[in-house]
């Protein structure tokens, strides 16, 4: 395959993943049929359009790494994330729509550029490349992600024990102590699932969300139902850290327990499960956005990217 064709194909996979995740009517999230007061479905559509150029650059850099034109430490993941978030901010007025997804998908796009590709991808090779990419990040990558967060202004960011993203002195400290982005995320992995994914080679994405989603699609489920069911499965097992930051761990665990209850009632394809899902969704939406499982949605974006990279087409 010509390099330009690969860049276009892989970029399409990541852009489509964002669009499909945003469209699915997941409980407590914006979707094609549900909006928040200040963040609407069209904000996510605009964000997906704005993210395209950064995903292209990520894949291009992955190709350069595979050809030994640059090293993995020169991938510039932090710069890619920062530009992506800045572009998204310009193209829509709904606030932070995709920060978590961009942080997950950007190194994955670099890794995809590094990975051999015919009609689909070897997931094991992709994951090995992804590990190399994130472990090769630099202090400048960390600085750029801190600046991306300043643009996105994610809600619920409290103080951190060290290198607090809200503290302007953190950037000076990162440069002085030469702290890589991987090392920064290692500090935060205990209380942030996105960081946990980064430093542990994306275990929830690769071993829970993607296999579950893929199995449902292969068994004949329509994609919307498969996304929602997988979302409930992941949420039931992993309390959402976006909720934890805004409402506390106890509330996040309550939301996970309610998700598990729906699954025990048969999930979204059982009449009782579907009925309980509607109650659950309404409860989350009435929380003034405090109980929005946004991190779980980000994980689903990454799982969808893998599904599409493996050859799925709507």
KOLDO-217886 format. One record per residue (C-alpha): residue number from 1; x, y, z. Coordinates in pm, 1 decimal. Layout:
<mardos>
sese, x, y, z
NUM, X, Y, Z
...
</mardos>
This chain:
<mardos>
sese, x, y, z
1, 0.0, 0.0, 0.0
2, 125.6, 349.3, -85.0
3, 216.2, 547.1, 229.6
4, -33.6, 820.3, 150.1
5, -311.9, 563.1, 116.2
6, -218.2, 415.6, 453.3
7, -223.2, 759.0, 618.8
8, -570.2, 829.0, 479.9
9, -707.0, 484.0, 567.5
10, -578.3, 484.9, 924.6
11, -687.8, 843.5, 984.9
12, -1035.5, 753.0, 863.7
13, -1041.7, 470.9, 1120.9
14, -970.5, 705.9, 1409.7
15, -1207.8, 975.7, 1292.1
16, -1486.7, 721.5, 1242.3
17, -1424.4, 579.5, 1591.3
18, -1491.3, 921.0, 1746.4
19, -1806.2, 971.0, 1539.9
20, -1951.3, 627.4, 1618.6
21, -1876.5, 655.6, 1990.3
22, -2036.4, 999.7, 2009.7
23, -2344.8, 881.3, 1821.1
24, -2428.3, 586.1, 2046.0
25, -2693.1, 656.8, 2312.6
26, -2478.1, 566.7, 2612.9
27, -2620.8, 645.8, 2958.9
28, -2521.6, 985.7, 3093.3
29, -2342.1, 1094.2, 2775.1
30, -2412.2, 1320.5, 2481.4
31, -2534.2, 1121.9, 2181.4
32, -2720.2, 1164.0, 1854.5
33, -3047.3, 1187.4, 2053.0
34, -2930.4, 1347.1, 2381.0
35, -2749.4, 1668.0, 2471.9
36, -2626.1, 1854.6, 2776.8
37, -2717.3, 2217.9, 2828.2
38, -2385.0, 2352.8, 2698.1
39, -2243.0, 2053.0, 2513.0
40, -2433.9, 1904.6, 2222.8
41, -2391.0, 1630.1, 1967.4
42, -2283.9, 1875.6, 1695.9
43, -1991.7, 1982.4, 1916.5
44, -1860.6, 1626.5, 1895.2
45, -1909.5, 1618.5, 1517.5
46, -1709.0, 1939.5, 1483.6
47, -1444.4, 1798.4, 1717.2
48, -1404.4, 1487.3, 1502.1
49, -1353.7, 1704.7, 1194.3
50, -1099.5, 1922.1, 1375.2
51, -904.0, 1619.9, 1503.9
52, -836.2, 1478.7, 1158.2
53, -520.8, 1674.4, 1077.5
54, -354.9, 1569.6, 1404.1
55, -437.3, 1203.4, 1351.1
56, -286.3, 1226.3, 1001.3
57, 31.4, 1371.2, 1148.9
58, 41.1, 1097.4, 1412.2
59, 17.3, 823.0, 1148.5
60, 277.2, 1001.0, 933.4
61, 519.7, 1008.9, 1225.5
62, 456.8, 642.3, 1293.1
63, 549.5, 563.9, 933.0
64, 869.6, 766.7, 973.8
65, 958.1, 566.3, 1285.9
66, 899.4, 236.6, 1104.2
67, 1140.3, 352.1, 829.9
68, 1397.4, 462.4, 1088.2
69, 1379.9, 823.3, 972.6
70, 1305.9, 935.4, 1327.3
71, 1322.0, 763.1, 1665.8
72, 1019.5, 679.8, 1879.9
73, 1118.5, 960.1, 2117.9
74, 1083.5, 1203.5, 1826.9
75, 721.3, 1109.9, 1762.0
76, 606.1, 1431.2, 1930.7
77, 298.3, 1275.5, 2089.0
78, 256.0, 1566.0, 2329.2
79, 270.4, 1820.5, 2048.9
80, 16.6, 1617.8, 1848.6
81, -219.2, 1610.7, 2148.2
82, -175.6, 1983.0, 2210.3
83, -245.4, 2077.3, 1847.7
84, -543.7, 1844.4, 1830.6
85, -698.4, 1994.0, 2143.0
86, -629.6, 2348.2, 2018.3
87, -790.4, 2274.7, 1680.9
88, -1094.4, 2121.9, 1850.3
89, -1126.0, 2430.1, 2069.1
90, -1133.9, 2653.8, 1760.9
91, -1398.5, 2450.3, 1581.5
92, -1664.7, 2421.9, 1853.0
93, -1797.5, 2602.8, 2159.4
94, -1907.0, 2304.3, 2370.1
95, -1603.4, 2294.3, 2597.1
96, -1393.6, 1984.5, 2659.1
97, -1534.1, 1723.0, 2423.5
98, -1247.6, 1486.8, 2345.5
99, -943.9, 1544.2, 2569.1
100, -940.1, 1191.8, 2713.5
101, -1006.3, 1031.1, 2376.4
102, -732.4, 1237.6, 2211.7
103, -481.6, 1135.9, 2480.9
104, -567.3, 769.4, 2420.4
105, -593.1, 780.8, 2042.4
106, -290.0, 996.7, 1953.9
107, -18.3, 746.0, 2054.2
108, -236.4, 468.3, 1911.8
109, -236.9, 647.9, 1576.4
110, 142.8, 673.5, 1587.2
111, 160.1, 302.0, 1668.0
112, -75.7, 223.5, 1380.0
113, 155.4, 413.2, 1145.8
114, 441.6, 191.2, 1267.3
115, 247.0, -132.2, 1217.7
116, 235.6, -340.6, 900.2
117, -100.4, -298.9, 729.6
118, -273.0, -476.1, 441.0
119, -647.9, -508.6, 493.4
120, -629.8, -489.0, 871.5
121, -383.6, -474.2, 1161.4
122, -212.2, -729.4, 1380.9
123, -339.4, -618.4, 1722.0
124, -43.1, -773.6, 1905.2
125, 208.0, -583.2, 1691.3
126, 6.7, -263.8, 1727.8
127, 7.4, -301.2, 2105.1
128, 383.8, -361.7, 2114.2
129, 438.5, -48.7, 1907.7
130, 203.2, 147.3, 2131.6
131, 406.9, 45.2, 2437.2
132, 722.8, 172.1, 2269.8
133, 559.4, 501.7, 2174.5
134, 429.7, 590.6, 2521.0
135, 744.2, 472.7, 2701.1
136, 956.5, 687.1, 2467.4
137, 781.1, 1013.8, 2547.2
138, 987.4, 1310.6, 2664.2
139, 961.9, 1604.1, 2906.6
140, 853.0, 1825.3, 2614.3
141, 567.5, 1584.0, 2548.7
142, 462.9, 1633.8, 2911.1
143, 483.6, 2013.2, 2879.1
144, 268.2, 2005.6, 2566.0
145, 1.6, 1788.4, 2730.2
146, -9.2, 2023.7, 3029.9
147, -66.7, 2310.3, 2787.5
148, -333.8, 2107.8, 2607.7
149, -514.1, 2067.3, 2939.8
150, -498.4, 2441.9, 2992.1
151, -681.7, 2481.4, 2659.9
152, -939.2, 2204.7, 2718.1
153, -1004.9, 2300.0, 3082.7
154, -1136.5, 1957.1, 3187.9
155, -1377.3, 1977.5, 3479.0
156, -1311.7, 1817.9, 3815.2
157, -933.7, 1857.2, 3820.0
158, -844.9, 1894.5, 4185.9
159, -498.0, 1930.7, 4329.5
160, -246.8, 1654.2, 4264.5
161, 21.6, 1532.5, 4505.2
162, 297.8, 1637.9, 4265.0
163, 332.2, 1807.9, 3927.4
164, -22.6, 1944.2, 3958.5
165, -156.5, 2042.3, 3616.6
166, -314.9, 2351.4, 3777.8
167, 20.5, 2475.8, 3910.5
168, 221.2, 2689.7, 3662.0
169, 539.7, 2582.4, 3841.3
170, 484.3, 2224.0, 3728.4
171, 611.9, 2291.6, 3376.7
172, 934.8, 2438.5, 3513.2
173, 970.8, 2135.8, 3740.1
174, 912.6, 1893.3, 3451.5
175, 1188.5, 2056.0, 3247.0
176, 1426.8, 2088.9, 3539.3
177, 1388.0, 1725.9, 3650.7
178, 1349.0, 1590.3, 3295.2
179, 1019.7, 1414.3, 3372.2
180, 871.6, 1239.4, 3067.3
181, 500.3, 1229.3, 2989.6
182, 501.5, 856.2, 3067.4
183, 647.3, 932.6, 3411.4
184, 390.0, 1205.4, 3474.3
185, 110.0, 962.4, 3393.6
186, 270.4, 703.6, 3620.8
187, 221.5, 949.6, 3908.3
188, -147.0, 987.0, 3819.3
189, -234.6, 626.6, 3729.6
190, -386.3, 549.2, 4070.5
191, -660.8, 808.0, 4030.8
192, -702.6, 849.2, 3653.5
193, -798.2, 565.2, 3418.6
194, -656.7, 738.0, 3108.6
195, -316.6, 757.4, 3279.1
196, -356.8, 399.6, 3401.6
197, -409.6, 285.7, 3042.7
198, -98.9, 467.9, 2922.1
199, 143.8, 325.2, 3174.8
200, 8.2, -31.3, 3170.2
201, -10.2, -80.3, 2791.9
202, -383.5, -6.4, 2762.3
203, -517.6, -316.4, 2943.0
204, -883.2, -210.5, 2964.4
205, -889.0, -114.5, 2597.4
206, -713.0, -424.3, 2462.3
207, -825.9, -697.9, 2700.4
208, -1175.0, -586.6, 2804.6
209, -1342.0, -322.1, 2589.0
210, -1220.8, -423.9, 2242.8
211, -1270.0, -801.8, 2284.1
212, -1617.8, -750.1, 2429.9
213, -1720.6, -509.8, 2156.3
214, -1575.6, -727.5, 1882.4
215, -1749.4, -1040.0, 2010.8
216, -2089.1, -870.3, 2013.7
217, -2045.6, -731.7, 1662.0
218, -1930.1, -1069.8, 1529.7
219, -2234.7, -1236.2, 1688.1
220, -2465.1, -1009.8, 1487.5
221, -2544.3, -723.4, 1726.2
222, -2600.9, -385.4, 1564.3
223, -2316.5, -149.1, 1648.5
224, -2517.3, 94.4, 1863.0
225, -2636.9, -184.3, 2093.5
226, -2288.4, -337.4, 2104.1
227, -2133.0, -5.0, 2206.0
228, -2387.5, 50.9, 2483.1
229, -2357.3, -304.9, 2617.5
230, -1976.7, -285.7, 2617.0
231, -1995.2, 57.3, 2780.6
232, -2205.7, -92.8, 3062.6
233, -1965.0, -384.8, 3100.0
234, -1659.6, -160.2, 3128.7
235, -1837.5, 84.4, 3359.6
236, -1955.8, -199.2, 3585.9
237, -1596.1, -314.2, 3637.5
238, -1408.0, 16.5, 3643.6
239, -1552.1, 313.4, 3836.5
240, -1538.9, 612.8, 3606.5
241, -1260.6, 851.1, 3708.0
242, -1431.0, 1149.2, 3542.3
243, -1717.3, 1095.2, 3787.7
244, -1470.3, 1034.8, 4070.4
245, -1301.1, 1369.6, 4012.6
246, -1629.9, 1559.4, 4019.9
247, -1846.5, 1364.5, 4265.6
248, -1612.3, 1132.4, 4455.6
249, -1521.7, 764.2, 4445.4
250, -1830.5, 652.8, 4637.2
251, -2061.3, 802.9, 4374.1
252, -1852.4, 649.9, 4095.8
253, -1887.2, 308.9, 4258.8
254, -2263.8, 357.5, 4290.4
255, -2281.3, 430.1, 3916.5
256, -2077.7, 115.2, 3845.2
257, -2310.0, -90.2, 4066.9
258, -2615.3, 39.1, 3878.3
259, -2449.0, -50.2, 3550.6
260, -2387.6, -402.1, 3680.1
261, -2754.0, -425.6, 3783.8
262, -2864.0, -356.9, 3425.9
263, -2635.4, -630.7, 3298.7
264, -2771.8, -877.4, 3554.9
265, -3121.8, -795.6, 3429.8
266, -3011.4, -913.6, 3086.2
267, -2851.9, -598.7, 2948.4
268, -2995.0, -365.0, 2691.4
269, -3161.3, -638.2, 2484.4
270, -3374.1, -767.1, 2772.5
271, -3699.3, -586.1, 2853.2
272, -3613.3, -535.8, 3222.3
273, -3258.5, -433.9, 3140.9
274, -3376.5, -183.1, 2883.1
275, -3629.5, -39.3, 3126.0
276, -3365.3, 0.9, 3397.2
277, -3125.2, 156.6, 3146.4
278, -3372.9, 437.3, 3078.6
279, -3405.2, 504.8, 3451.8
280, -3026.5, 497.1, 3487.5
281, -2971.8, 736.2, 3197.1
282, -3226.4, 983.8, 3335.0
283, -3067.3, 972.3, 3679.7
284, -2722.6, 1046.8, 3540.0
285, -2853.0, 1334.5, 3329.2
286, -3029.9, 1493.9, 3625.2
287, -2699.5, 1519.9, 3811.6
288, -2598.4, 1852.0, 3647.9
289, -2324.0, 1664.5, 3459.8
290, -2160.8, 1538.1, 3780.9
291, -2234.2, 1174.9, 3692.7
292, -2123.8, 1175.9, 3329.9
293, -1916.6, 858.7, 3264.9
294, -1683.7, 1043.1, 3029.6
295, -1374.5, 830.6, 3089.7
296, -1565.1, 514.9, 2999.6
297, -1672.6, 685.0, 2676.4
298, -1306.7, 761.3, 2599.3
299, -1216.7, 394.2, 2646.5
300, -1495.2, 300.7, 2403.4
301, -1347.7, 539.3, 2145.6
302, -1017.8, 353.9, 2168.2
303, -1190.7, 14.5, 2148.3
304, -1382.4, 128.7, 1841.3
305, -1058.5, 244.6, 1680.7
306, -918.2, -107.4, 1723.1
307, -1236.8, -262.4, 1585.5
308, -1222.7, -43.1, 1275.1
309, -847.9, -89.9, 1229.5
310, -918.5, -464.8, 1230.9
311, -1148.8, -420.8, 932.3
312, -1495.3, -340.5, 1068.2
313, -1701.1, -113.2, 843.8
314, -2057.8, 4.3, 920.0
</mardos>
